[in-house]
Amino acid sequence: MERQYFMLVDGQAHPGATTFDVVNPALGKPFARCPKADRAILDQAVAAAKRAFPGWAATPVDERARLLTGIADALAEKVDEFAAVLTAEQGKPLDQAAGEVKGAVNVLRTFAAMRLEPKVLRDDARQRIVEHRVPLGVVAGIMPWNFPLVLLINKLGPALMTGNTMVAKPAPTTPLTTLMFGELCRDVLPAGVLNIICDENDLGGALSSHPDIAKVSFTGSTATGKKVLASTAETLKRVTLELGGNDAAIVLDDVDTKTVARKVFDGAMRNAGQVCIATKRAYVPEAIYDDFCDELGRLARETVVDDGTRQGAQIGPVQNRQQYEKLTALIADAAQSGTIVAGGEPMDGPGYFIRPTIVRDIAEDTPLVREEQFGPVLPVLKYSDIDELLERVNDTEYGLGGTIWASDVDRASELALRVRTGTVWVNRPQGVDPRVPFRGAKQSGIGTEMGEAGFEEYTQGQVVSVSLGELA
């Protein structure tokens, strides 16, 4: 409680209208106070971003890149400080928290090196037609609680590099590392280019519907994403939505069971399963089903679940009580309709800890299979026919990602084209690259993040068509 945190509004540290508690999920009790904005402060932040926009848009792109690279360098010098706070507010083990901070540094540097060059569409004796990408204005970035720092950078990097200004709103359960990042930016960026406000989930609608916001970039649940989309309709804002997933891992019958079980387990349990592209369903051939489930169970029982500050912790707590209660209810239901191979029992002591849980012999229509659990719980389903398997895999409202594991890469690659998701990883763990576009199908999102296509989402295409001969 000793450290004081401030929001960032118009280049100044802002104490907020009031404050609220931030809870350490490993202890289940508050450890810090966060400043809270009200509607007046939100309006001040948007107005500051609007004032700063013309000057920032006119700033040469190489200068914008220099400033962002400087911020990345400053963050790199504070990895341990950021990681300690990230573990306290989010729950992930310290080494994983440090990995997220270092990842944010690398992503920001990568974005700072990217450019959107004008595209010549036609150039002959009669006319020259060039498509330019121009910034939109003020961007609202709304982040979730699973990777609060790197997901902020995923929005901030493209937004600022393409000449927009920004109002960022972190999740109320993990606001502190975002506020610390704002401290790094305060003396580097011109006033108003980046503004950071915090709330208790009561200002999202006001921000996304604000008439001076040109674009909303949101990462979070599909249910909330629908509300965000509805709130932007009146002004037809540009929107990028990176939403939930129910990603399937498809295991083919030519794999080494132990090797692939390890890959599937890690893909399901990283960050306590709180990853949008985590494996949330595993489909395993009947011939190796028993052995595969046994191996997953062994891995689950050997995994160390503990406070992220303790040496040896591999999985930390679930991030918040609401998510913890949702997961315990799903596990209780799964115990009635399937067989718990490992886990499934509450852990003693404080905090929101759930042991890695493996469930087999569970029906396709159960909540654990149909919904996005977003936690360390994995249902394992049996199949015998590939065509029927694909029907089951694709029979979901989600379409974010998925994995296929096989010795025959060509066979797996052909199968990947029949999986209706934005990304399919073949024989590799799920992961995103700032240079590669990332998008969801169906109700897993709208638009693209990262890559050149993701950069373009923060701009308006403007075609300049010039006649080189007589007046047309």
N, C-alpha and C positions, 0 to 999 in steps of 0.2 A: 504493500500500500504506500510505500515511501516515495516511489517515483511518480512524478506528475506528467500526464500526457496532454497534448494539445492537438486540436484540429488545425488545419491549414486553410485559411480563408484570405484571399487577396494578398498573399505573400506574408501574412502575419500569423503568429501562434494565437489560436482562439480557444478560450477555456470552456466554451459551450454555454448553453442556457442553464443546464443542470448536469449531473453526472449519473452514471449507473455502474453496477458491479460487473466485473469480468471474472468468471469462475474458472478455476483450475480443474479440468475434468478428472485429473488423477486424484484429487482430494475432495472434489464435490463441494468446494467452498470458494468464496471470492478471494482474489489475491491482488486486485488492482481496481481503480476507478477510471472510467472512460468518460470524456466529455460528450455531452449529448446536444445535438443541434435541435432547434425548433424551426418552424416554417420561415421565420424571418431570417435566420442564419442561412438556411438553404437558399433563399432568394438572394442574399448577399453573395454567396458563393457563385451562383449562376451569373449574377450581374458582373462579378469580377472576371469570370471566365469570358464573358461576352466582350467586356472592355479590352481584355488582353488579346483577343483573337486577331484583330487586324495586324497588330505588330508582330505576333508570333508567326502568322501565316506568311508575312513578308520577310521573315528572317531566313537567310539562305539555309538550305537543307544541310550543308556541311557544318554550319554553326549549330544548328539544332542537334546534329549528331555529336558534335564536340561536347556540348553541355550534358547530353544523356550519357555519354561515355564517362564523363567526369563523375556523374552520380553513381554509375556502375562501379567505378574505381573506389569511391567512398564507401559503398556498400561492401565491397570485397574486404575492406579493412576492418569491418565490424561484424564478421560472420559469427563469431562466438557470442557477441552481445545479442544479436538478432535471434540466434538459434535458441538461447536460453529463454527469451520471452516467447518465442514461437512454441517451444515445448510446453511452457506454462499455460499458454492460452489455448493451444490446439490439442496437445496431448502426445504427439508423436515423439519417439525417442530422440535424444539429442543428436545422434549421428545423422538421423534422417532429417531433422530440422536443419542442421548445418548443410545437408545436401540440397534442401529446398532453397536456402539462401544463396548458396553457390550457383544453383541452377538459375535463380533470378538474375544474378550477375551476368551469367553467360548469355541468357536470353536477351537481356537489355543490350548487351554489346552486339549481339547478332542483329537485332532490330536496328541499331544505330548504323550498321553497315549496309542496310538495305535501301534501295532507291526504286522509285517508280518513274521510269523515263517516259517521255512523250512517245506515242506510237504513230509513225507515219503510215497513214492508210492509203494515200495516193499522192504521187509527186511526178507530174509530167509537164509538158509545155503549156498545158491549159489551166491546171489547178494543182493546188497543194492542200491536202486534207490531213490534219494532225489531230489525234485525240490526246488531250491533256487530262491529268488527274488533279483536281483542285480540292482543297479541304472543305469540310462541311460546316464547321463552326464549333459549337460547344458539344462535347461528347459526355454523356453520363456513363460511368463504369460502375457496375454493381457486381460485387464479388461474393463468393460463398466462403464457407469456413473450413473446407478440407485442405486447400493449399492457398492460404490467404495472400501470401507474398508473391509467389510466382504467377498466380492468376491475375493479380493486379498488373504485373509487368506485361502479361500477354495482351492487355488492353492499352495500357499506358504507352508502351513502346510504339505500336503502329499509330495510335491516335496523335501523339506529339510529333513523331517523325514526319507525318503527312501534313502537319501544320495546324492541327486542331488544338483547342484547349480542352480542359477536362475538369469535371467534378466527379470524384471517386467516392463511393460509399461501401465500406467493408461490411461484412456480416457482423452483427452486434455481439456475437460470442467470440470473435477473433479480430478485434479492431486494432490491437496495439502495435503489431509489427507494421501495419499500414501507416499508423501515425508516426512511428519512428522513421519510416521511409520518407514521410513528409518533412521531417526535420532535416534530412539530408538534402532535400530539394529546395528548402526555403531560401537559402542563400545562393543558390545556383540558378534557378529558373526565374525569369521575370515574374513579377507579382501577377497573380491571377491565372497563369498558364496551367498550374495544377492546384486544385482545391480538394480538400478531404474533409468530409463531414461524416458524423456517426449518428446512428439512431438506434432504436429498439424495434426495428421492423415497422415503424409507423410513418416514415417519410418516403418510402419507395414509390408509392403512387404519385405523390406530389412531384418527385424528381423526374420520373419517366414521362409524366404528362405536361411538364413545364413547357410553356410556349417558346422559351428561348433555348431549349435543348434540341439540337439538330439530329442527334443519334443516341440510341441507347444500346450499350453492349452489356448483356446480362449472362452470367453463368450461375446455374442453380437448378432447382427441380423443374420438371415439366409443368406441374400445377402452378407454380409461381410464374414461370415463363409465359403461360397463357394470360395471366393477369397483367404482366408487363406489356405484352403485345396489345391487349385491349386498351391499355391506357395511352398508347401511342397513336391510336387510330385517328383521333380528332385532328391531329396536325400532320399525319402521314410521315412520321419520323422514320429515318432509316433505323433498322433494328438488326442486331446480331444476337441470336439466342443459342447458347450452348447448354443443352438441357440434359435430362436424365438418360440413363441407359439400362438395358437389361442384357448385357453382353454375354454371348454364349461362347464357351470353349468347346470346339469340336475335336475330339480325339479319334483318329483313324486307327485301323486295326493292325498297322504295320510298325507301331512305335515301340520303343523300350519303355515299359510301364514305369519303372522307378524314375527314369530321367524326366519323362513328361509329367508324371504326377507332381514332381517338384516344381516344374514350370507352371503348371495350372494352379497349384497351391499358392505360389508366390504371387501370381497374377490376381488371385482372389483376395489375398490377405494383406497386401501392401497398404500401409497407412490405415490399418485396422479395417480394410475393405472399403474405406471411404474415398473412393476414386470413381469418377464418372465412367471411366473405361475399364474398371475392374471386371474380372470374370465373375458373373453373377449366377451363371448356370453352366454346368459341365455335362456334356453328352459323351458317353463312353460306350464302345461296342460291347455287346453281350459277352463275347468270348473272353474279354479281359476285365469285365466290370468288377467282379469280386476282388481281384488282386489290386485293381486301381483304387477302389474304395478303402481297402485295408491300408494301402500306402498313404493315401491322404489322411486317414485317421492317425497313423503313426506320426506323420509330420505335424499334425495339429497338436498331438499330445506332447511333442518335444519342444514346441514353440514357447518361448519365455514371454509371458504377458506381465507387464509391470509398469510402474511409474517411469516415464520416459527419462527422468534424471538419473535413474539407477543403471549402473554398468550391467551390460548383458541383456537389457530389455530389447525385445525384438518387435513387440506390438504394444502400443500404449492403449489408453482408454478410448472408448467412443467419445466423440467431442462434446456432446451435450446431453442433458437428461432426456429431452424429448426424443432424441434419436435412440437413446438407450432403451427407453420404454417401448418404442416401436419394435426394436429388434427382439427384446425379450418376449413380446407378444407373438412375433412371427416364429420364434423358436418353440414356444409353448404349443402353438398350433401345429408346427411341423412334427413335433414329438408324437402328436396324436395320429398324424396321417403318414408318417414315414418312420425310418429307423435312424436314431442318432448314433453315428459311428464314433464321434469324439465331441467333447464340449457339451453344450446344452445346459450346463448348470451355472448358477450365479457364483461369482467369486466373493469371498469374504472381504470385509474391509470397506473403506470409503472409495469414492470414485465410481466412474461409469465403465467398469471393466467387464468385457465379455471374452471368454476363451474362444479360440478358433473352433468353429462348429461345423462338422461335416454331417450331411443328412443324405441317406440313400433310400431307395425304394419309395420315392415320393411321387405323387401324381402330378401331371402337367398342369392341372387347373388349381393347384393349391396357391395360397397367397405368396409363399416364399419363392415359388417359381415364376408366378405371373408379375409380381411387383418388383420394384427396385429396392432391395433391402438396404444397400449402402452401409454394410457392416461386415464383420468377420464371420459370415455364415454362408456356406456353399451347399446348395442342393446338387446331387449327382444323379443323372438320369441315364437309363439304359436305352440303347437302340440296336436294331439289327438290319435296317434297310435305309440306304442313303436318301432316297427320294422322300420317304416318310420323315426322316430326320430333318431334312430341309424345311418341310412344311411346319414341323414343330418349332424349329429355330426361328423361322420367319413369322410365326403366328404371334406377334406382339406389336403393341403400339410404338415400341421403341425401335431405334435403328442407329445407335451411335457407333458401336464397333463390335469386334469379335476376334477370336483367334482360331486357327486351325493348326493341328499338330500331326505331322506325318513324316514318314521316311521318303515317300514318293512326292517330291516337291511339285512336279507337274500336275499330278492328280489333285493335290491340295490347292494349287493355284486356280485350276479350273473350277473347283468347288467354291472357292472364294467369290467368284463372279456370280454365284447363285445365292449368296447371302446378302440380304437387303439392308446393308448398313453403310455408313459413310466411310469407314475404314475397316479392313480386315488385315490382321497381322498373321503371317504364315511362318511358323517355326521361330518366332521371336516374341519377346514379351511386349505387352502394350506400352506405348510411349509416344510422345509427341515431339516434333522437331520444329523450331520456329521458322525454318525454311520450307516446311512442307504443309500444305493446306490441311486443315482439320475441320470436319463438318459432320453434322448428324443428318440422318434420313428420318422420314416420318415425324413422330412427335419428339424426336431427340434434338431438334433444333432447326433454326433458320439461318442461312448465311454461312460464312466461312471465317475461321480464325487462322491466323498465321499464314506464312507463305505470301507470294505476290498477290494471290486472290484475297487473302485476309487483309493485306494492306489496302487493296482497292476498296474494301468495304468501308473504310474511313474517309473515302473521297467521293466526289461527284465526277463522273466522266463528262468532259466538255470537248466537243468537236469544233475545231476552227477550220472552216472551209474557205479557202482563198482563191479567187479567180486571178490567173496570171495573164490573161489576155484582155480583150475588150470587156467592158462592163457587161455582165450577163443580163 
